[in-house]
Amino acid sequence: MRAVDRVGLEVAPGEIYALLGLNGAGKTTVMRMVLGMVRPAAGSVTVLGRGRGERSVWAEVGYLVEAASAYPELTVRENLEVARRLRSPAAVDDAVELLGLREHADRRARVLSRGNLQRLALARAVLHRPSLLVLDEPVNGLDPAGAVEVRALLERLAREHGTAVLLSSHILGEVARVATRIGVPHRGALLDEFATAAMPDRVRRRLELGTRDDDRAVRVLAAAGFAARRGPRALVLDEDRATDRPDDVAAALVLGGVPPTGLTVVREDLEAYFLRLVGAQAPERQEASGAR
């Protein structure tokens, strides 16, 4: 069985590219191939315009793949000092401040909480201001405040330093907030790839409406050329004509003597779109616009 099958992607400088997929979709395998931890059976991987075999390229790469780790008997500051000596002359104090580790700087790694160990691993990954940053589930173990800090850090690195960021996650809300482009791997294949800004053009919309007489409303709408179906909470119209011009639907109902009691255009959120794409059951939690 192939873990990854014909996946092609490119991450540009200053871009935050997120691999969004279920567990076992192939996200970590792609990252391990980028980092040279796994050799692909076919195809090629280029890192910063160079082959993975060129040793010079790795001085410009930061990464955190799978579980965060550290030298357990060394303090946070000592762990970062080891990384500094190995990788670059970058300042350890800057990394400590950047990841909010000042109060833990002199504690041994083995006593850190899972979240602070994750912060330490992230600090080590960005210590040398890499040109490429590869992160597997970067907010794993962090509280909401920590997740916001990491998101701001990635945006800053991309914007101010032109860092290319490749990350993976199954947390859809985080991906939607931080990524500039999203790839959706599933069962080893890349199902879709799109700019986050283009998301509104890809999601489905529907018009939900409430009336005091749904049976009559369905007949009135059919006579006006609209196909309405019963949803779990209201009547639903899926066609673009209805979602683009809900006022036409309202006018038809008023003229037919069944004025609507509520009229809402509902748009899929990223989670619903993702689940539909991979063939899972999409929930009813979606974004609504319009008036009730």
Secondary structure, 3 states (H helix, E strand, C coil): CCCCCCCCCCCCCCCEEEEECCCCCCHHHHHHHHCCCCCCCCCCCEECCEECCCHHHHHHEEEECCCCCCCCCCEHHHHHHHHHHHHCCCCHHHHHHHCCCHHHCCCEHHHCCHHHHHHHHHHHHHCCCCCEEEEECCCCCCCHHHHHHHHHHHHHHHHHHCCEEEEEECCHHHHHHHCCEEEEEECCEEEEEEEHHHHHHCCCEEEEEECCCHHHHHHHHHHCCCCCEECCCCEEECCHHHHHCHHHHHHHHHHCCCCCCEEEEEECCHHHHHHHHCCCCCCCCCEEEEEC
